[in-house]
């Protein structure tokens, strides 16, 4: 799978989640405008906390809408089940061992939209995910963390699902 720098990797489920979120946000535009109109009625806009809060909420809403609209054309669909396991790609499960110890970890490489480190889904743009991309079983990668440098050896690569 080609891994372009501006592509945002996402599963079909992740794309659907973004589209649903966008539709939900757009449906709240009128509500945000109504809150601003109602807050204006409270008087002097310079000292109107309700107006300032309503404007900020509208700004945040529009920022998120624009962020999702910007992402949608950049989406590149992938499937965990169909991931190329000849080396580490988006969609693969990677078992790594910390060099110098027997500690192992397993990560599923995903896109930023579905990044969930608590459940061992790591983004292809995260330092560890980025370092692992393109590597094969037996390769060693070095990650720079706040605690210092850590080396990991790739033990196994399999499909992410």
Secondary structure as UniProt FT lines:
FT   STRAND          8..10
FT   HELIX           12..27
FT   HELIX           29..40
FT   TURN            41..42
FT   HELIX           45..47
FT   HELIX           49..72
FT   TURN            73..74
FT   STRAND          75..77
FT   TURN            81..82
FT   TURN            90..91
FT   STRAND          92..98
FT   TURN            99..100
FT   STRAND          104..110
FT   HELIX           112..114
FT   HELIX           117..119
FT   STRAND          121..123
FT   TURN            124..125
FT   HELIX           127..132
FT   TURN            133..134
FT   TURN            137..138
FT   STRAND          140..145
FT   TURN            146..147
FT   STRAND          148..159
//
